[in-house]
Amino acid sequence: MKKHILIFSVFSLLSVALYAQEATPRVNGRQKAQRVRIAEGRADGDLTNREATALNQQQRHIRRTERRAKADGNVTVAERRKIERKQDRANRTIHRAKNNSIQPNN
């Protein structure tokens, strides 16, 4: 009987941990898209090393916020809003950094 309870509790903990990791699929998708945009901007020369470093640091901060929100196994609506606000801010920052160069007049 003790063995069954132990097995059940282990599976319960694993399922909660897996659910917590996938509790924010929209956030994860946006993070991936923003990382791709930063990499493309760096490859195209639209972003300098300093800009890319600052943008990547902002992405790390968002990931850290997401990990903290998932730590208890439940991402609340307020936590999700906070993460999405940070992603919105990062999105604007990426756009501005990629489009801040002065184009020569032809």
Backbone as ProteinMPNN parsed JSONL, in Angstrom:
{"seq_chain_A": "MKKHILIFSVFSLLSVALYAQEATPRVNGRQKAQRVRIAEGRADGDLTNREATALNQQQRHIRRTERRAKADGNVTVAERRKIERKQDRANRTIHRAKNNSIQPNN", "coords_chain_A": {"N_chain_A": [[0.825, -1.188, 0.0], [1.934, 1.258, 0.811], [3.797, 1.551, -1.157], [2.242, 2.007, -3.425], [1.095, 4.458, -2.803], [3.359, 6.054, -2.716], [4.246, 5.881, -5.396], [2.036, 7.021, -6.689], [2.156, 9.636, -5.626], [4.599, 10.531, -6.648], [4.078, 10.512, -9.432], [2.062, 12.418, -9.442], [3.416, 14.743, -8.662], [5.188, 14.968, -10.817], [3.399, 15.382, -12.934], [2.271, 17.828, -12.209], [4.547, 19.445, -12.344], [5.173, 19.246, -15.087], [2.853, 20.368, -16.177], [3.05, 22.952, -15.19], [5.219, 23.88, -16.605], [4.183, 24.115, -19.147], [2.187, 25.922, -18.872], [2.099, 28.417, -19.948], [1.841, 28.795, -22.91], [1.492, 30.799, -24.872], [3.137, 32.844, -23.983], [5.601, 31.544, -24.172], [5.774, 31.166, -26.955], [5.884, 33.817, -27.854], [8.291, 34.595, -26.677], [10.102, 33.022, -28.089], [9.75, 34.03, -30.689], [10.637, 36.657, -30.312], [13.332, 36.219, -29.648], [14.208, 35.225, -32.1], [13.823, 37.469, -33.74], [15.709, 39.207, -32.632], [18.085, 37.829, -33.2], [17.969, 37.836, -36.011], [18.09, 40.585, -36.488], [20.641, 41.123, -35.576], [22.143, 39.587, -37.374], [21.513, 40.851, -39.782], [22.65, 43.279, -39.419], [21.211, 45.322, -38.376], [21.145, 45.644, -35.677], [23.404, 46.632, -33.187], [26.248, 45.261, -31.392], [26.055, 46.093, -28.738], [23.339, 46.848, -28.54], [22.096, 44.375, -29.078], [23.03, 42.909, -26.901], [21.797, 44.267, -24.77], [19.107, 43.792, -25.4], [18.998, 40.999, -25.242], [19.535, 40.72, -22.545], [17.215, 41.837, -21.511], [15.412, 39.875, -22.363], [16.301, 37.703, -20.829], [15.546, 38.623, -18.32], [12.763, 38.55, -18.559], [12.379, 35.781, -18.883], [13.248, 34.939, -16.372], [11.294, 36.097, -14.74], [9.109, 34.636, -15.638], [9.84, 32.022, -14.832], [9.792, 32.35, -12.051], [7.078, 32.847, -11.712], [6.034, 30.374, -12.399], [7.001, 28.776, -10.419], [5.486, 27.963, -8.18], [3.766, 26.238, -9.323], [1.466, 27.212, -10.408], [0.345, 29.627, -12.572], [-0.836, 32.701, -12.134], [-3.482, 34.953, -13.192], [-2.711, 37.599, -12.846], [0.086, 37.326, -12.748], [0.553, 36.368, -15.321], [-0.315, 38.578, -16.817], [1.62, 40.432, -16.028], [3.951, 39.301, -17.108], [3.273, 39.395, -19.822], [3.063, 42.167, -20.195], [5.731, 42.876, -19.866], [6.762, 41.564, -22.078], [5.484, 42.971, -24.113], [6.699, 45.459, -23.795], [9.334, 44.719, -24.377], [9.007, 43.98, -27.024], [8.453, 46.459, -28.258], [10.886, 47.701, -27.734], [12.687, 46.12, -29.181], [11.763, 46.615, -31.781], [12.254, 49.402, -31.994], [15.047, 49.458, -31.692], [15.897, 48.008, -33.922], [15.126, 49.686, -35.947], [16.36, 52.172, -35.771], [18.398, 53.287, -37.226], [19.865, 55.7, -39.422], [18.803, 56.192, -42.622], [20.484, 56.455, -45.735], [20.02, 59.131, -48.077], [18.786, 58.619, -51.301]], "CA_chain_A": [[0.0, 0.0, 0.0], [2.819, 2.409, 0.869], [4.444, 1.64, -2.454], [1.266, 2.611, -4.333], [0.966, 5.866, -2.436], [4.596, 6.699, -3.14], [4.215, 5.97, -6.858], [1.018, 8.004, -7.036], [2.618, 10.976, -5.286], [5.656, 10.881, -7.6], [3.418, 10.848, -10.689], [1.336, 13.674, -9.235], [4.39, 15.823, -8.696], [5.681, 15.098, -12.19], [2.363, 15.976, -13.782], [2.176, 19.245, -11.845], [5.734, 20.107, -12.883], [5.024, 19.338, -16.534], [1.79, 21.32, -16.462], [3.555, 24.29, -14.886], [6.11, 24.289, -17.683], [3.392, 24.403, -20.34], [1.055, 26.749, -18.495], [2.171, 29.689, -20.648], [2.285, 28.563, -24.285], [1.538, 32.063, -25.611], [4.353, 33.518, -23.528], [6.742, 30.824, -24.748], [5.808, 31.47, -28.385], [6.353, 35.192, -28.027], [9.713, 34.616, -26.335], [10.836, 32.441, -29.212], [9.689, 34.987, -31.8], [11.494, 37.801, -29.996], [14.729, 35.78, -29.782], [14.488, 35.123, -33.536], [13.932, 38.834, -34.252], [16.996, 39.753, -32.183], [19.134, 37.156, -33.982], [17.894, 38.349, -37.387], [18.579, 41.962, -36.47], [22.098, 41.061, -35.437], [22.695, 39.051, -38.623], [21.313, 41.845, -40.841], [23.381, 44.493, -39.096], [20.286, 46.324, -37.845], [21.432, 45.776, -34.26], [24.813, 46.602, -32.806], [26.521, 44.314, -30.305], [25.535, 46.656, -27.493], [21.872, 46.742, -28.581], [21.736, 42.963, -28.954], [23.299, 42.512, -25.518], [20.74, 44.837, -23.928], [17.857, 43.091, -25.712], [19.099, 39.648, -24.671], [19.408, 40.865, -21.09], [15.788, 42.035, -21.271], [14.781, 38.564, -22.544], [16.63, 36.911, -19.637], [14.72, 39.12, -17.226], [11.409, 38.028, -18.785], [12.418, 34.347, -18.573], [13.353, 34.812, -14.919], [9.969, 36.406, -14.213], [8.248, 33.494, -15.956], [10.223, 30.911, -13.948], [9.279, 32.651, -10.71], [5.624, 32.684, -11.73], [5.745, 28.948, -12.495], [7.636, 28.063, -9.313], [4.507, 27.347, -7.281], [2.948, 25.311, -10.096], [0.259, 27.865, -10.892], [0.572, 30.971, -13.07], [-2.083, 33.435, -11.957], [-3.809, 35.925, -14.231], [-1.873, 38.78, -12.604], [1.452, 36.985, -13.16], [0.551, 36.291, -16.782], [-0.387, 39.968, -17.307], [2.921, 41.049, -15.781], [4.875, 38.763, -18.107], [2.874, 39.919, -21.134], [3.444, 43.586, -20.237], [7.176, 42.913, -20.096], [6.991, 41.172, -23.463], [5.063, 44.103, -24.947], [7.769, 46.457, -23.699], [10.478, 44.178, -25.116], [8.656, 44.039, -28.436], [8.668, 47.842, -28.694], [12.324, 47.978, -27.664], [13.308, 45.445, -30.33], [11.371, 47.363, -32.987], [12.98, 50.675, -32.021], [16.479, 49.206, -31.881], [16.133, 47.561, -35.293], [14.76, 50.731, -36.915], [16.871, 53.46, -35.343], [19.496, 53.756, -38.06], [19.519, 56.735, -40.396], [18.963, 55.686, -43.978], [21.03, 57.475, -46.652], [19.099, 59.601, -49.122], [19.204, 58.206, -52.645]], "C_chain_A": [[0.874, 1.258, 0.0], [3.493, 2.639, -0.482], [3.515, 2.324, -3.466], [1.111, 4.103, -4.057], [2.197, 6.643, -2.896], [4.607, 6.892, -4.655], [3.211, 7.026, -7.305], [1.5, 9.426, -6.766], [3.723, 11.434, -6.235], [5.038, 11.281, -8.941], [2.647, 12.154, -10.579], [2.282, 14.858, -9.317], [4.935, 16.043, -10.1], [4.646, 15.757, -13.094], [2.183, 17.454, -13.479], [3.356, 20.01, -12.423], [5.637, 20.268, -14.394], [3.95, 20.34, -16.924], [2.28, 22.742, -16.234], [4.476, 24.788, -15.991], [5.331, 24.692, -18.925], [2.208, 25.316, -20.037], [1.029, 28.074, -19.254], [2.618, 29.499, -22.106], [2.375, 29.848, -25.108], [2.815, 32.818, -25.262], [5.573, 32.862, -24.162], [6.885, 31.114, -26.242], [6.328, 32.867, -28.658], [7.839, 35.302, -27.713], [10.551, 34.103, -27.505], [10.878, 33.421, -30.385], [10.597, 36.185, -31.544], [12.971, 37.425, -30.094], [15.126, 35.704, -31.248], [14.677, 36.522, -34.124], [15.254, 39.471, -33.851], [18.131, 39.143, -33.006], [19.144, 37.648, -35.421], [18.428, 39.769, -37.471], [20.086, 42.013, -36.355], [22.739, 40.591, -36.743], [22.594, 40.076, -39.755], [22.123, 43.114, -40.607], [22.484, 45.609, -38.598], [20.534, 46.593, -36.371], [22.939, 45.747, -34.036], [25.001, 45.555, -31.71], [25.921, 44.806, -28.999], [24.01, 46.549, -27.434], [21.424, 45.296, -28.384], [21.955, 42.463, -27.528], [22.202, 43.017, -24.588], [19.412, 44.116, -24.153], [17.868, 41.677, -25.143], [18.995, 39.678, -23.147], [17.938, 41.066, -20.711], [15.036, 40.706, -21.405], [15.075, 37.655, -21.346], [15.785, 37.328, -18.45], [13.287, 38.601, -17.349], [11.365, 36.54, -18.451], [12.485, 34.112, -17.067], [11.996, 35.089, -14.254], [9.02, 35.241, -14.457], [8.569, 32.296, -15.055], [9.702, 31.12, -12.531], [7.776, 32.456, -10.638], [5.248, 31.206, -11.728], [6.228, 28.161, -11.277], [6.637, 27.366, -8.392], [3.562, 26.401, -8.018], [1.695, 25.927, -10.665], [0.604, 29.287, -11.315], [-0.764, 31.707, -12.992], [-2.288, 34.412, -13.111], [-2.927, 37.16, -14.079], [-0.429, 38.517, -13.038], [1.556, 36.935, -14.681], [0.508, 37.695, -17.385], [0.964, 40.662, -17.154], [3.936, 40.595, -16.826], [4.55, 39.342, -19.484], [3.193, 41.405, -21.271], [4.938, 43.724, -20.506], [7.499, 42.528, -21.535], [6.57, 42.281, -24.425], [6.15, 45.174, -24.97], [8.989, 45.999, -24.496], [10.233, 44.243, -26.611], [8.896, 45.443, -28.997], [10.157, 48.176, -28.724], [13.055, 47.341, -28.842], [13.012, 46.224, -31.603], [12.169, 48.661, -33.09], [14.464, 50.47, -32.295], [16.785, 48.791, -33.317], [15.899, 48.673, -36.314], [15.308, 52.1, -36.549], [18.006, 53.992, -36.194], [18.983, 54.789, -39.06], [19.824, 56.191, -41.784], [19.52, 56.783, -44.879], [19.987, 57.864, -47.683], [19.627, 59.212, -50.489], [18.617, 59.118, -53.683]], "O_chain_A": [[0.59, 2.212, -0.724], [3.724, 3.776, -0.892], [3.97, 3.134, -4.274], [1.009, 4.907, -4.984], [2.082, 7.758, -3.405], [4.949, 7.972, -5.136], [3.499, 7.83, -8.191], [1.281, 10.322, -7.581], [3.777, 12.612, -6.59], [5.438, 12.289, -9.525], [2.59, 12.918, -11.543], [1.981, 15.86, -9.967], [5.121, 17.184, -10.523], [4.988, 16.597, -13.926], [1.966, 18.251, -14.392], [3.181, 21.113, -12.94], [5.985, 21.322, -14.926], [4.114, 21.081, -17.893], [1.954, 23.641, -17.009], [4.51, 25.984, -16.281], [5.794, 25.542, -19.685], [1.316, 25.465, -20.873], [0.025, 28.786, -19.205], [3.676, 29.999, -22.49], [3.256, 29.967, -25.959], [3.487, 33.361, -26.138], [6.477, 33.552, -24.636], [7.999, 31.288, -26.735], [7.117, 33.077, -29.579], [8.569, 36.017, -28.4], [11.576, 34.687, -27.855], [11.927, 33.615, -30.999], [11.254, 36.672, -32.463], [13.779, 38.222, -30.57], [16.244, 36.072, -31.61], [15.591, 36.739, -34.92], [15.858, 40.197, -34.642], [19.031, 39.854, -33.453], [20.213, 37.857, -35.995], [19.136, 40.117, -38.415], [20.733, 42.859, -36.972], [23.759, 41.134, -37.168], [23.49, 40.159, -40.595], [22.262, 43.936, -41.514], [22.947, 46.734, -38.416], [20.173, 47.656, -35.865], [23.652, 44.935, -34.625], [24.029, 45.029, -31.169], [25.345, 44.025, -28.242], [23.452, 46.198, -26.394], [20.495, 45.021, -27.624], [21.155, 41.684, -27.01], [21.731, 42.282, -23.72], [18.677, 43.859, -23.2], [16.857, 41.21, -24.62], [18.432, 38.769, -22.537], [17.473, 40.526, -19.707], [14.114, 40.443, -20.632], [14.196, 36.918, -20.899], [15.354, 36.486, -17.661], [12.669, 38.251, -16.344], [10.422, 36.08, -17.807], [11.851, 33.192, -16.548], [11.605, 34.393, -13.317], [8.22, 34.895, -13.588], [7.656, 31.628, -14.569], [9.229, 30.182, -11.89], [7.252, 31.965, -9.639], [4.249, 30.824, -11.12], [5.887, 26.987, -11.13], [6.924, 26.286, -7.877], [2.659, 25.827, -7.409], [0.926, 25.243, -11.34], [1.102, 30.07, -10.506], [-1.709, 31.369, -13.706], [-1.377, 34.66, -13.901], [-2.448, 37.707, -15.072], [0.208, 39.389, -13.631], [2.536, 37.407, -15.257], [1.213, 37.974, -18.354], [1.398, 41.392, -18.045], [4.689, 41.407, -17.363], [5.452, 39.733, -20.225], [3.557, 41.856, -22.357], [5.36, 44.584, -21.279], [8.405, 43.097, -22.145], [7.228, 42.505, -25.441], [6.479, 45.723, -26.022], [9.606, 46.793, -25.206], [11.149, 44.529, -27.382], [9.47, 45.599, -30.074], [10.628, 48.855, -29.636], [13.943, 47.957, -29.431], [13.91, 46.466, -32.41], [12.699, 48.982, -34.154], [15.068, 51.232, -33.051], [17.816, 49.177, -33.869], [16.42, 48.608, -37.427], [14.756, 53.108, -36.988], [18.532, 55.066, -35.901], [17.827, 54.753, -39.482], [20.948, 55.787, -42.081], [19.075, 57.928, -44.798], [19.176, 57.042, -48.11], [20.795, 59.452, -50.798], [18.856, 58.93, -54.876]]}, "name": "protein", "num_of_chains": 1, "seq": "MKKHILIFSVFSLLSVALYAQEATPRVNGRQKAQRVRIAEGRADGDLTNREATALNQQQRHIRRTERRAKADGNVTVAERRKIERKQDRANRTIHRAKNNSIQPNN"}
